[in-house]
Amino acid sequence: VENLQTQITTVNNQIAAANAEIKEIEEEIALKDQEIEKSKEKFKERMRAIYISGDMTGGLEVILCSDGIQEFISNTVFLEAMAKYDQGLIDELVNDKQGYQEKKAQVEAHKKEINAQKAELAKKKTELDAQQKEAEELKKQQEELNKELKSEKEVTPY
């Protein structure tokens, strides 16, 4: 009985630790979700700016309309920087999304693990209850036998 109680306590502690870990991971997921939303907003703003400027050619018009070699080089450097910035936004969105999905899968795995531990705990509690009930019945039988022995001793003196 004591062994089962110790095991139940251990399982309860494991479940509490797993619940704490899940809470921590869920908080990380919420932060990732916020990061994704910020990245989406940055990207939307950039796409809006491109649309408003009317530059759907990727800057080709800016380069071709340069008045001299110095302006051509300057415009090319500027467009390269914008392209790197745009690619950085896209990469950030992709990485955030992958991290989000990984964390979410991790939480689901932990939840399954906790549910299995809870089922095991319920089984152990049922076993413990049955053993305690059996022990109480045996104790009652022992007491009844002791009473019978005592009454027989009183009735038949040696």
C-alpha positions in Angstrom: 0.0 0.0 0.0 2.8 2.4 0.9 4.6 1.5 -2.3 1.5 2.4 -4.4 1.1 5.6 -2.5 4.7 6.5 -3.2 4.2 5.7 -6.9 1.1 7.8 -7.0 2.9 10.7 -5.4 5.7 10.3 -7.9 3.3 10.3 -10.8 1.5 13.4 -9.4 4.8 15.2 -9.2 5.7 14.2 -12.8 2.3 15.4 -14.0 2.8 18.8 -12.1 6.2 19.2 -13.7 4.8 18.3 -17.2 1.9 20.8 -16.7 4.4 23.5 -15.8 6.5 22.7 -18.8 3.4 22.8 -21.1 2.5 26.2 -19.6 6.0 27.5 -20.3 5.8 26.2 -23.9 2.4 27.7 -24.4 3.7 31.0 -23.3 6.6 30.7 -25.8 4.0 29.8 -28.5 2.1 33.0 -27.7 5.3 35.0 -28.0 6.0 33.3 -31.4 2.5 34.1 -32.5 3.1 37.8 -31.6 6.4 37.8 -33.5 4.7 36.3 -36.6 2.0 38.9 -36.5 4.6 41.7 -36.3 6.5 40.2 -39.2 3.3 39.9 -41.2 2.5 43.6 -40.5 6.0 44.6 -41.6 5.6 42.6 -44.8 2.2 44.1 -45.5 3.5 47.6 -45.0 6.3 46.9 -47.4 4.0 45.4 -50.1 1.7 48.4 -49.6 4.6 50.8 -50.1 5.6 49.0 -53.3 2.0 49.1 -54.6 1.5 52.8 -53.7 4.8 53.7 -55.4 3.6 51.9 -58.5 6.9 50.0 -58.8 5.8 46.5 -59.9 8.9 46.0 -62.1 11.2 45.4 -59.1 13.0 48.8 -59.6 13.9 48.3 -63.3 12.4 51.7 -64.1 14.4 53.4 -61.4 17.6 52.0 -62.8 16.8 52.7 -66.4 15.8 56.3 -65.7 19.1 57.1 -63.9 20.7 60.3 -65.3 24.3 59.2 -64.9 26.6 56.4 -63.8 26.7 57.8 -60.2 22.9 57.8 -59.9 22.8 54.4 -61.6 25.1 52.9 -59.0 23.3 54.6 -56.2 19.9 53.3 -57.4 21.3 49.8 -57.8 22.7 49.8 -54.3 19.4 51.1 -52.9 17.4 48.4 -54.8 19.8 45.7 -53.6 19.3 46.9 -50.0 15.5 46.9 -50.4 15.6 43.4 -52.0 17.7 42.1 -49.0 15.2 43.8 -46.6 12.3 42.2 -48.4 14.0 38.7 -48.4 14.8 39.2 -44.7 11.1 39.8 -44.0 10.1 36.7 -45.9 12.8 34.6 -44.2 11.7 35.9 -40.8 8.1 34.9 -41.5 9.0 31.4 -42.7 11.3 30.8 -39.6 8.7 32.1 -37.2 6.0 29.9 -38.7 8.3 26.8 -38.5 9.2 27.6 -34.9 5.5 28.0 -34.1 4.6 24.7 -35.6 7.4 22.9 -33.8 6.4 24.3 -30.4 2.7 23.4 -31.1 3.7 19.8 -31.9 5.8 19.7 -28.7 2.8 20.8 -26.6 0.6 18.2 -28.2 3.1 15.5 -27.4 3.4 16.6 -23.8 -0.4 16.7 -23.4 -0.6 13.1 -24.7 2.2 12.1 -22.3 0.3 13.7 -19.4 -2.9 12.0 -20.3 -1.2 8.7 -20.3 0.3 9.4 -16.9 -3.1 10.5 -15.6 -4.6 7.2 -16.8 -1.8 5.3 -15.1 -2.4 7.3 -11.9 -6.1 6.5 -12.1 -5.4 2.8 -12.5 -2.9 2.9 -9.5 -5.5 4.7 -7.4 -8.1 2.0 -8.2 -5.6 -0.7 -7.3 -4.8 1.1 -4.0 -8.5 1.5 -3.2 -9.1 -2.2 -3.9 -6.1 -3.2 -1.7 -7.2 -0.9 1.1 -10.7 -2.4 1.0 -9.3 -5.9 1.0 -7.1 -5.0 4.0 -10.0 -3.5 5.9 -12.1 -6.7 5.2 -9.2 -8.9 6.4 -8.9 -6.7 9.5 -12.6 -7.1 10.2 -12.3 -10.9 9.8 -9.3 -10.9 12.1 -11.2 -9.0 14.7 -14.2 -11.3 14.4 -11.9 -14.4 14.8 -10.3 -12.8 17.8 -13.7 -12.2 19.4 -14.7 -15.8 18.7 -11.5 -17.1 20.2 -11.9 -14.9 23.2 -15.5 -16.0 23.7 -14.5 -19.7 23.3 -11.7 -19.3 25.9 -14.2 -17.8 28.3 -16.7 -20.6 27.7 -14.3 -23.5 27.9 -11.8 -23.2 30.7 -8.6 -25.3 30.5 
